[in-house]
Amino acid sequence: MPEFRVHAAHDAGHRARVLEEPSFEAAALAYVEDWPHTIDDDPEVRVIVRDLESGREHCFCIDLDTGETGDCA
C-alpha cells in the first residue's frame, strides 16, 4: 500500500504524519479524522498529501461537518 506524508496546508510546520492508505484522498481523510481541528472554528481544513514514492502532491479541502472532500481551489 502506498505511503503518504500529510500535513495541514495552513501551516507548513504543522506536524506531518506518514500514513499507508490506498489513495491520496483516503490519506487526507485519515489525517483529519485524528486531528483536533481548532483553526478559527472554520469547518473546512486544507491538507497537503505527498506520495513518498513519486513525490506527487495533492491539496484537499475537507469540510469537517459534512466530510465532503474536494481539490483546493
PDB file of N, CA, C and O in Angstrom, chain B, residues numbered from 101:
ATOM      1  N   MET B 101       0.848  -1.174   0.000  1.00  0.00           N
ATOM      2  CA  MET B 101       0.000   0.000   0.000  1.00  0.00           C
ATOM      3  C   MET B 101       0.897   1.241   0.000  1.00  0.00           C
ATOM      4  O   MET B 101       1.921   1.269   0.682  1.00  0.00           O
ATOM      5  N   PRO B 102       0.510   2.262  -0.764  1.00  0.00           N
ATOM      6  CA  PRO B 102       1.337   3.472  -0.842  1.00  0.00           C
ATOM      7  C   PRO B 102       1.453   4.209   0.495  1.00  0.00           C
ATOM      8  O   PRO B 102       0.554   4.147   1.333  1.00  0.00           O
ATOM      9  N   GLU B 103       2.573   4.901   0.674  1.00  0.00           N
ATOM     10  CA  GLU B 103       2.773   5.739   1.853  1.00  0.00           C
ATOM     11  C   GLU B 103       2.684   7.201   1.437  1.00  0.00           C
ATOM     12  O   GLU B 103       3.209   7.605   0.400  1.00  0.00           O
ATOM     13  N   PHE B 104       2.000   7.988   2.278  1.00  0.00           N
ATOM     14  CA  PHE B 104       1.804   9.402   2.024  1.00  0.00           C
ATOM     15  C   PHE B 104       2.231  10.201   3.247  1.00  0.00           C
ATOM     16  O   PHE B 104       2.042   9.772   4.385  1.00  0.00           O
ATOM     17  N   ARG B 105       2.817  11.379   2.989  1.00  0.00           N
ATOM     18  CA  ARG B 105       3.122  12.333   4.053  1.00  0.00           C
ATOM     19  C   ARG B 105       2.041  13.393   3.972  1.00  0.00           C
ATOM     20  O   ARG B 105       1.828  13.988   2.916  1.00  0.00           O
ATOM     21  N   VAL B 106       1.349  13.634   5.092  1.00  0.00           N
ATOM     22  CA  VAL B 106       0.211  14.553   5.099  1.00  0.00           C
ATOM     23  C   VAL B 106       0.424  15.610   6.174  1.00  0.00           C
ATOM     24  O   VAL B 106       0.836  15.296   7.291  1.00  0.00           O
ATOM     25  N   HIS B 107       0.137  16.883   5.826  1.00  0.00           N
ATOM     26  CA  HIS B 107       0.207  17.959   6.822  1.00  0.00           C
ATOM     27  C   HIS B 107      -0.822  19.031   6.482  1.00  0.00           C
ATOM     28  O   HIS B 107      -1.319  19.098   5.358  1.00  0.00           O
ATOM     29  N   ALA B 108      -1.133  19.866   7.464  1.00  0.00           N
ATOM     30  CA  ALA B 108      -2.086  20.951   7.267  1.00  0.00           C
ATOM     31  C   ALA B 108      -1.488  21.989   6.318  1.00  0.00           C
ATOM     32  O   ALA B 108      -0.315  22.344   6.439  1.00  0.00           O
ATOM     33  N   ALA B 109      -2.290  22.470   5.383  1.00  0.00           N
ATOM     34  CA  ALA B 109      -1.799  23.437   4.401  1.00  0.00           C
ATOM     35  C   ALA B 109      -1.603  24.816   5.007  1.00  0.00           C
ATOM     36  O   ALA B 109      -0.788  25.593   4.511  1.00  0.00           O
ATOM     37  N   HIS B 110      -2.324  25.134   6.056  1.00  0.00           N
ATOM     38  CA  HIS B 110      -2.243  26.475   6.649  1.00  0.00           C
ATOM     39  C   HIS B 110      -0.933  26.707   7.389  1.00  0.00           C
ATOM     40  O   HIS B 110      -0.573  27.848   7.682  1.00  0.00           O
ATOM     41  N   ASP B 111      -0.223  25.630   7.688  1.00  0.00           N
ATOM     42  CA  ASP B 111       0.989  25.748   8.493  1.00  0.00           C
ATOM     43  C   ASP B 111       1.957  24.659   8.074  1.00  0.00           C
ATOM     44  O   ASP B 111       1.831  23.512   8.503  1.00  0.00           O
ATOM     45  N   ALA B 112       2.925  25.013   7.238  1.00  0.00           N
ATOM     46  CA  ALA B 112       3.890  24.021   6.748  1.00  0.00           C
ATOM     47  C   ALA B 112       4.675  23.379   7.888  1.00  0.00           C
ATOM     48  O   ALA B 112       5.208  22.281   7.727  1.00  0.00           O
ATOM     49  N   GLY B 113       4.751  24.044   9.033  1.00  0.00           N
ATOM     50  CA  GLY B 113       5.448  23.490  10.178  1.00  0.00           C
ATOM     51  C   GLY B 113       4.577  22.590  11.034  1.00  0.00           C
ATOM     52  O   GLY B 113       5.050  22.004  12.008  1.00  0.00           O
ATOM     53  N   HIS B 114       3.289  22.478  10.669  1.00  0.00           N
ATOM     54  CA  HIS B 114       2.375  21.620  11.420  1.00  0.00           C
ATOM     55  C   HIS B 114       2.863  20.187  11.348  1.00  0.00           C
ATOM     56  O   HIS B 114       3.386  19.749  10.324  1.00  0.00           O
ATOM     57  N   ARG B 115       2.695  19.480  12.409  1.00  0.00           N
ATOM     58  CA  ARG B 115       3.198  18.112  12.494  1.00  0.00           C
ATOM     59  C   ARG B 115       2.613  17.234  11.384  1.00  0.00           C
ATOM     60  O   ARG B 115       1.403  17.018  11.320  1.00  0.00           O
ATOM     61  N   ALA B 116       3.467  16.749  10.540  1.00  0.00           N
ATOM     62  CA  ALA B 116       3.055  15.867   9.451  1.00  0.00           C
ATOM     63  C   ALA B 116       2.984  14.433   9.962  1.00  0.00           C
ATOM     64  O   ALA B 116       3.621  14.071  10.951  1.00  0.00           O
ATOM     65  N   ARG B 117       2.198  13.638   9.267  1.00  0.00           N
ATOM     66  CA  ARG B 117       2.107  12.213   9.572  1.00  0.00           C
ATOM     67  C   ARG B 117       2.355  11.424   8.298  1.00  0.00           C
ATOM     68  O   ARG B 117       1.992  11.862   7.206  1.00  0.00           O
ATOM     69  N   VAL B 118       2.961  10.284   8.438  1.00  0.00           N
ATOM     70  CA  VAL B 118       3.124   9.359   7.321  1.00  0.00           C
ATOM     71  C   VAL B 118       2.070   8.275   7.498  1.00  0.00           C
ATOM     72  O   VAL B 118       1.994   7.617   8.536  1.00  0.00           O
ATOM     73  N   LEU B 119       1.260   8.108   6.458  1.00  0.00           N
ATOM     74  CA  LEU B 119       0.148   7.166   6.509  1.00  0.00           C
ATOM     75  C   LEU B 119       0.197   6.209   5.328  1.00  0.00           C
ATOM     76  O   LEU B 119       0.560   6.598   4.218  1.00  0.00           O
ATOM     77  N   GLU B 120      -0.165   4.969   5.568  1.00  0.00           N
ATOM     78  CA  GLU B 120      -0.323   3.987   4.497  1.00  0.00           C
ATOM     79  C   GLU B 120      -1.798   3.919   4.177  1.00  0.00           C
ATOM     80  O   GLU B 120      -2.598   3.471   4.998  1.00  0.00           O
ATOM     81  N   GLU B 121      -2.162   4.362   2.982  1.00  0.00           N
ATOM     82  CA  GLU B 121      -3.553   4.385   2.550  1.00  0.00           C
ATOM     83  C   GLU B 121      -3.610   4.046   1.066  1.00  0.00           C
ATOM     84  O   GLU B 121      -2.597   4.155   0.375  1.00  0.00           O
ATOM     85  N   PRO B 122      -4.767   3.638   0.561  1.00  0.00           N
ATOM     86  CA  PRO B 122      -4.854   3.254  -0.854  1.00  0.00           C
ATOM     87  C   PRO B 122      -4.845   4.419  -1.840  1.00  0.00           C
ATOM     88  O   PRO B 122      -4.602   4.216  -3.030  1.00  0.00           O
ATOM     89  N   SER B 123      -5.110   5.652  -1.357  1.00  0.00           N
ATOM     90  CA  SER B 123      -5.180   6.784  -2.286  1.00  0.00           C
ATOM     91  C   SER B 123      -4.852   8.096  -1.566  1.00  0.00           C
ATOM     92  O   SER B 123      -4.801   8.156  -0.337  1.00  0.00           O
ATOM     93  N   PHE B 124      -4.632   9.144  -2.368  1.00  0.00           N
ATOM     94  CA  PHE B 124      -4.391  10.477  -1.822  1.00  0.00           C
ATOM     95  C   PHE B 124      -5.560  10.899  -0.926  1.00  0.00           C
ATOM     96  O   PHE B 124      -5.359  11.347   0.203  1.00  0.00           O
ATOM     97  N   GLU B 125      -6.778  10.750  -1.443  1.00  0.00           N
ATOM     98  CA  GLU B 125      -7.969  11.176  -0.700  1.00  0.00           C
ATOM     99  C   GLU B 125      -8.135  10.397   0.601  1.00  0.00           C
ATOM    100  O   GLU B 125      -8.483  10.983   1.626  1.00  0.00           O
ATOM    101  N   ALA B 126      -7.895   9.101   0.578  1.00  0.00           N
ATOM    102  CA  ALA B 126      -8.001   8.292   1.790  1.00  0.00           C
ATOM    103  C   ALA B 126      -6.985   8.754   2.837  1.00  0.00           C
ATOM    104  O   ALA B 126      -7.285   8.770   4.031  1.00  0.00           O
ATOM    105  N   ALA B 127      -5.788   9.129   2.389  1.00  0.00           N
ATOM    106  CA  ALA B 127      -4.765   9.626   3.309  1.00  0.00           C
ATOM    107  C   ALA B 127      -5.194  10.954   3.926  1.00  0.00           C
ATOM    108  O   ALA B 127      -4.998  11.177   5.121  1.00  0.00           O
ATOM    109  N   ALA B 128      -5.783  11.840   3.113  1.00  0.00           N
ATOM    110  CA  ALA B 128      -6.260  13.134   3.620  1.00  0.00           C
ATOM    111  C   ALA B 128      -7.333  12.935   4.678  1.00  0.00           C
ATOM    112  O   ALA B 128      -7.301  13.577   5.728  1.00  0.00           O
ATOM    113  N   LEU B 129      -8.275  12.056   4.408  1.00  0.00           N
ATOM    114  CA  LEU B 129      -9.362  11.809   5.359  1.00  0.00           C
ATOM    115  C   LEU B 129      -8.855  11.153   6.640  1.00  0.00           C
ATOM    116  O   LEU B 129      -9.299  11.503   7.733  1.00  0.00           O
ATOM    117  N   ALA B 130      -7.938  10.215   6.515  1.00  0.00           N
ATOM    118  CA  ALA B 130      -7.375   9.565   7.697  1.00  0.00           C
ATOM    119  C   ALA B 130      -6.645  10.573   8.577  1.00  0.00           C
ATOM    120  O   ALA B 130      -6.694  10.487   9.804  1.00  0.00           O
ATOM    121  N   TYR B 131      -5.975  11.519   7.949  1.00  0.00           N
ATOM    122  CA  TYR B 131      -5.246  12.556   8.688  1.00  0.00           C
ATOM    123  C   TYR B 131      -6.197  13.418   9.517  1.00  0.00           C
ATOM    124  O   TYR B 131      -5.958  13.635  10.706  1.00  0.00           O
ATOM    125  N   VAL B 132      -7.266  13.908   8.904  1.00  0.00           N
ATOM    126  CA  VAL B 132      -8.159  14.803   9.643  1.00  0.00           C
ATOM    127  C   VAL B 132      -9.018  14.069  10.659  1.00  0.00           C
ATOM    128  O   VAL B 132      -9.493  14.689  11.611  1.00  0.00           O
ATOM    129  N   GLU B 133      -9.233  12.772  10.489  1.00  0.00           N
ATOM    130  CA  GLU B 133     -10.007  12.007  11.471  1.00  0.00           C
ATOM    131  C   GLU B 133      -9.338  12.002  12.835  1.00  0.00           C
ATOM    132  O   GLU B 133     -10.024  11.944  13.856  1.00  0.00           O
ATOM    133  N   ASP B 134      -8.015  12.061  12.874  1.00  0.00           N
ATOM    134  CA  ASP B 134      -7.269  12.021  14.135  1.00  0.00           C
ATOM    135  C   ASP B 134      -6.721  13.371  14.555  1.00  0.00           C
ATOM    136  O   ASP B 134      -5.866  13.438  15.439  1.00  0.00           O
ATOM    137  N   TRP B 135      -7.198  14.462  13.936  1.00  0.00           N
ATOM    138  CA  TRP B 135      -6.640  15.776  14.206  1.00  0.00           C
ATOM    139  C   TRP B 135      -7.691  16.670  14.844  1.00  0.00           C
ATOM    140  O   TRP B 135      -8.720  16.936  14.224  1.00  0.00           O
ATOM    141  N   PRO B 136      -7.463  17.139  16.064  1.00  0.00           N
ATOM    142  CA  PRO B 136      -8.434  18.033  16.712  1.00  0.00           C
ATOM    143  C   PRO B 136      -8.383  19.417  16.070  1.00  0.00           C
ATOM    144  O   PRO B 136      -7.469  20.197  16.338  1.00  0.00           O
ATOM    145  N   HIS B 137      -9.342  19.711  15.242  1.00  0.00           N
ATOM    146  CA  HIS B 137      -9.379  20.944  14.447  1.00  0.00           C
ATOM    147  C   HIS B 137      -9.884  22.119  15.286  1.00  0.00           C
ATOM    148  O   HIS B 137     -10.989  22.076  15.827  1.00  0.00           O
ATOM    149  N   THR B 138      -9.064  23.167  15.388  1.00  0.00           N
ATOM    150  CA  THR B 138      -9.467  24.356  16.131  1.00  0.00           C
ATOM    151  C   THR B 138      -9.015  25.642  15.462  1.00  0.00           C
ATOM    152  O   THR B 138      -8.755  26.624  16.158  1.00  0.00           O
ATOM    153  N   ILE B 139      -8.912  25.674  14.157  1.00  0.00           N
ATOM    154  CA  ILE B 139      -8.430  26.850  13.450  1.00  0.00           C
ATOM    155  C   ILE B 139      -9.612  27.786  13.192  1.00  0.00           C
ATOM    156  O   ILE B 139     -10.392  27.565  12.266  1.00  0.00           O
ATOM    157  N   ASP B 140      -9.739  28.811  13.999  1.00  0.00           N
ATOM    158  CA  ASP B 140     -10.774  29.828  13.825  1.00  0.00           C
ATOM    159  C   ASP B 140     -12.179  29.247  13.696  1.00  0.00           C
ATOM    160  O   ASP B 140     -13.049  29.880  13.098  1.00  0.00           O
ATOM    161  N   ASP B 141     -12.412  28.088  14.231  1.00  0.00           N
ATOM    162  CA  ASP B 141     -13.717  27.419  14.159  1.00  0.00           C
ATOM    163  C   ASP B 141     -14.244  27.277  12.735  1.00  0.00           C
ATOM    164  O   ASP B 141     -15.452  27.146  12.537  1.00  0.00           O
ATOM    165  N   ASP B 142     -13.373  27.301  11.757  1.00  0.00           N
ATOM    166  CA  ASP B 142     -13.754  27.121  10.365  1.00  0.00           C
ATOM    167  C   ASP B 142     -13.977  25.629  10.129  1.00  0.00           C
ATOM    168  O   ASP B 142     -13.103  24.822  10.445  1.00  0.00           O
ATOM    169  N   PRO B 143     -15.126  25.249   9.582  1.00  0.00           N
ATOM    170  CA  PRO B 143     -15.389  23.818   9.381  1.00  0.00           C
ATOM    171  C   PRO B 143     -14.596  23.204   8.235  1.00  0.00           C
ATOM    172  O   PRO B 143     -14.637  21.988   8.049  1.00  0.00           O
ATOM    173  N   GLU B 144     -13.865  24.026   7.453  1.00  0.00           N
ATOM    174  CA  GLU B 144     -13.068  23.490   6.364  1.00  0.00           C
ATOM    175  C   GLU B 144     -11.589  23.526   6.715  1.00  0.00           C
ATOM    176  O   GLU B 144     -11.096  24.479   7.318  1.00  0.00           O
ATOM    177  N   VAL B 145     -10.906  22.482   6.328  1.00  0.00           N
ATOM    178  CA  VAL B 145      -9.466  22.405   6.534  1.00  0.00           C
ATOM    179  C   VAL B 145      -8.824  21.981   5.222  1.00  0.00           C
ATOM    180  O   VAL B 145      -9.400  21.207   4.458  1.00  0.00           O
ATOM    181  N   ARG B 146      -7.636  22.490   4.972  1.00  0.00           N
ATOM    182  CA  ARG B 146      -6.880  22.123   3.771  1.00  0.00           C
ATOM    183  C   ARG B 146      -5.655  21.323   4.196  1.00  0.00           C
ATOM    184  O   ARG B 146      -4.937  21.697   5.123  1.00  0.00           O
ATOM    185  N   VAL B 147      -5.438  20.224   3.504  1.00  0.00           N
ATOM    186  CA  VAL B 147      -4.277  19.394   3.805  1.00  0.00           C
ATOM    187  C   VAL B 147      -3.521  19.099   2.520  1.00  0.00           C
ATOM    188  O   VAL B 147      -4.104  18.986   1.442  1.00  0.00           O
ATOM    189  N   ILE B 148      -2.201  18.976   2.667  1.00  0.00           N
ATOM    190  CA  ILE B 148      -1.320  18.625   1.558  1.00  0.00           C
ATOM    191  C   ILE B 148      -0.917  17.164   1.735  1.00  0.00           C
ATOM    192  O   ILE B 148      -0.446  16.759   2.798  1.00  0.00           O
ATOM    193  N   VAL B 149      -1.110  16.387   0.683  1.00  0.00           N
ATOM    194  CA  VAL B 149      -0.785  14.963   0.696  1.00  0.00           C
ATOM    195  C   VAL B 149       0.306  14.727  -0.342  1.00  0.00           C
ATOM    196  O   VAL B 149       0.154  15.085  -1.510  1.00  0.00           O
ATOM    197  N   ARG B 150       1.408  14.122   0.097  1.00  0.00           N
ATOM    198  CA  ARG B 150       2.541  13.856  -0.802  1.00  0.00           C
ATOM    199  C   ARG B 150       2.809  12.354  -0.840  1.00  0.00           C
ATOM    200  O   ARG B 150       2.983  11.713   0.196  1.00  0.00           O
ATOM    201  N   ASP B 151       2.839  11.812  -2.043  1.00  0.00           N
ATOM    202  CA  ASP B 151       3.186  10.405  -2.238  1.00  0.00           C
ATOM    203  C   ASP B 151       4.697  10.286  -2.026  1.00  0.00           C
ATOM    204  O   ASP B 151       5.473  10.931  -2.731  1.00  0.00           O
ATOM    205  N   LEU B 152       5.107   9.486  -1.082  1.00  0.00           N
ATOM    206  CA  LEU B 152       6.531   9.391  -0.751  1.00  0.00           C
ATOM    207  C   LEU B 152       7.350   8.717  -1.846  1.00  0.00           C
ATOM    208  O   LEU B 152       8.552   8.962  -1.942  1.00  0.00           O
ATOM    209  N   GLU B 153       6.740   7.884  -2.664  1.00  0.00           N
ATOM    210  CA  GLU B 153       7.495   7.213  -3.723  1.00  0.00           C
ATOM    211  C   GLU B 153       7.673   8.116  -4.949  1.00  0.00           C
ATOM    212  O   GLU B 153       8.782   8.249  -5.465  1.00  0.00           O
ATOM    213  N   SER B 154       6.592   8.729  -5.409  1.00  0.00           N
ATOM    214  CA  SER B 154       6.652   9.521  -6.638  1.00  0.00           C
ATOM    215  C   SER B 154       6.949  11.003  -6.395  1.00  0.00           C
ATOM    216  O   SER B 154       7.435  11.692  -7.292  1.00  0.00           O
ATOM    217  N   GLY B 155       6.661  11.491  -5.194  1.00  0.00           N
ATOM    218  CA  GLY B 155       6.839  12.904  -4.896  1.00  0.00           C
ATOM    219  C   GLY B 155       5.664  13.767  -5.311  1.00  0.00           C
ATOM    220  O   GLY B 155       5.664  14.971  -5.055  1.00  0.00           O
ATOM    221  N   ARG B 156       4.651  13.172  -5.953  1.00  0.00           N
ATOM    222  CA  ARG B 156       3.456  13.931  -6.358  1.00  0.00           C
ATOM    223  C   ARG B 156       2.725  14.453  -5.140  1.00  0.00           C
ATOM    224  O   ARG B 156       2.634  13.773  -4.118  1.00  0.00           O
ATOM    225  N   GLU B 157       2.198  15.675  -5.254  1.00  0.00           N
ATOM    226  CA  GLU B 157       1.435  16.285  -4.161  1.00  0.00           C
ATOM    227  C   GLU B 157       0.028  16.615  -4.627  1.00  0.00           C
ATOM    228  O   GLU B 157      -0.226  16.879  -5.802  1.00  0.00           O
ATOM    229  N   HIS B 158      -0.871  16.587  -3.657  1.00  0.00           N
ATOM    230  CA  HIS B 158      -2.262  16.934  -3.908  1.00  0.00           C
ATOM    231  C   HIS B 158      -2.755  17.729  -2.709  1.00  0.00           C
ATOM    232  O   HIS B 158      -2.433  17.392  -1.570  1.00  0.00           O
ATOM    233  N   CYS B 159      -3.535  18.782  -2.951  1.00  0.00           N
ATOM    234  CA  CYS B 159      -4.125  19.571  -1.878  1.00  0.00           C
ATOM    235  C   CYS B 159      -5.622  19.274  -1.835  1.00  0.00           C
ATOM    236  O   CYS B 159      -6.301  19.288  -2.862  1.00  0.00           O
ATOM    237  N   PHE B 160      -6.118  19.007  -0.640  1.00  0.00           N
ATOM    238  CA  PHE B 160      -7.539  18.730  -0.452  1.00  0.00           C
ATOM    239  C   PHE B 160      -8.146  19.712   0.527  1.00  0.00           C
ATOM    240  O   PHE B 160      -7.520  20.096   1.515  1.00  0.00           O
ATOM    241  N   CYS B 161      -9.378  20.114   0.239  1.00  0.00           N
ATOM    242  CA  CYS B 161     -10.179  20.923   1.147  1.00  0.00           C
ATOM    243  C   CYS B 161     -11.254  19.985   1.687  1.00  0.00           C
ATOM    244  O   CYS B 161     -12.018  19.397   0.922  1.00  0.00           O
ATOM    245  N   ILE B 162     -11.306  19.849   3.012  1.00  0.00           N
ATOM    246  CA  ILE B 162     -12.225  18.901   3.634  1.00  0.00           C
ATOM    247  C   ILE B 162     -13.164  19.657   4.560  1.00  0.00           C
ATOM    248  O   ILE B 162     -12.720  20.416   5.423  1.00  0.00           O
ATOM    249  N   ASP B 163     -14.459  19.448   4.379  1.00  0.00           N
ATOM    250  CA  ASP B 163     -15.470  20.033   5.253  1.00  0.00           C
ATOM    251  C   ASP B 163     -15.647  19.088   6.433  1.00  0.00           C
ATOM    252  O   ASP B 163     -16.128  17.967   6.268  1.00  0.00           O
ATOM    253  N   LEU B 164     -15.262  19.537   7.614  1.00  0.00           N
ATOM    254  CA  LEU B 164     -15.302  18.671   8.789  1.00  0.00           C
ATOM    255  C   LEU B 164     -16.733  18.382   9.248  1.00  0.00           C
ATOM    256  O   LEU B 164     -16.965  17.394   9.944  1.00  0.00           O
ATOM    257  N   ASP B 165     -17.692  19.227   8.870  1.00  0.00           N
ATOM    258  CA  ASP B 165     -19.087  18.988   9.254  1.00  0.00           C
ATOM    259  C   ASP B 165     -19.731  17.914   8.386  1.00  0.00           C
ATOM    260  O   ASP B 165     -20.477  17.076   8.892  1.00  0.00           O
ATOM    261  N   THR B 166     -19.450  17.930   7.083  1.00  0.00           N
ATOM    262  CA  THR B 166     -20.126  17.011   6.166  1.00  0.00           C
ATOM    263  C   THR B 166     -19.236  15.866   5.685  1.00  0.00           C
ATOM    264  O   THR B 166     -19.740  14.844   5.220  1.00  0.00           O
ATOM    265  N   GLY B 167     -17.905  16.031   5.794  1.00  0.00           N
ATOM    266  CA  GLY B 167     -16.990  15.025   5.280  1.00  0.00           C
ATOM    267  C   GLY B 167     -16.721  15.162   3.796  1.00  0.00           C
ATOM    268  O   GLY B 167     -15.972  14.366   3.228  1.00  0.00           O
ATOM    269  N   GLU B 168     -17.329  16.176   3.144  1.00  0.00           N
ATOM    270  CA  GLU B 168     -17.064  16.393   1.722  1.00  0.00           C
ATOM    271  C   GLU B 168     -15.618  16.738   1.501  1.00  0.00           C
ATOM    272  O   GLU B 168     -15.027  17.511   2.255  1.00  0.00           O
ATOM    273  N   THR B 169     -15.046  16.162   0.463  1.00  0.00           N
ATOM    274  CA  THR B 169     -13.652  16.378   0.131  1.00  0.00           C
ATOM    275  C   THR B 169     -13.536  16.809  -1.320  1.00  0.00           C
ATOM    276  O   THR B 169     -14.148  16.215  -2.207  1.00  0.00           O
ATOM    277  N   GLY B 170     -12.743  17.851  -1.556  1.00  0.00           N
ATOM    278  CA  GLY B 170     -12.524  18.317  -2.913  1.00  0.00           C
ATOM    279  C   GLY B 170     -11.120  18.861  -3.069  1.00  0.00           C
ATOM    280  O   GLY B 170     -10.389  19.025  -2.091  1.00  0.00           O
ATOM    281  N   ASP B 171     -10.755  19.136  -4.296  1.00  0.00           N
ATOM    282  CA  ASP B 171      -9.444  19.729  -4.576  1.00  0.00           C
ATOM    283  C   ASP B 171      -9.432  21.165  -4.070  1.00  0.00           C
ATOM    284  O   ASP B 171     -10.463  21.837  -4.076  1.00  0.00           O
ATOM    285  N   CYS B 172      -8.279  21.634  -3.636  1.00  0.00           N
ATOM    286  CA  CYS B 172      -8.110  23.031  -3.232  1.00  0.00           C
ATOM    287  C   CYS B 172      -8.278  23.907  -4.468  1.00  0.00           C
ATOM    288  O   CYS B 172      -7.868  23.542  -5.570  1.00  0.00           O
ATOM    289  N   ALA B 173      -8.881  25.053  -4.260  1.00  0.00           N
ATOM    290  CA  ALA B 173      -9.080  25.974  -5.385  1.00  0.00           C
ATOM    291  C   ALA B 173      -7.858  26.822  -5.613  1.00  0.00           C
ATOM    292  O   ALA B 173      -7.845  27.656  -6.520  1.00  0.00           O
TER     293      ALA B 173
END
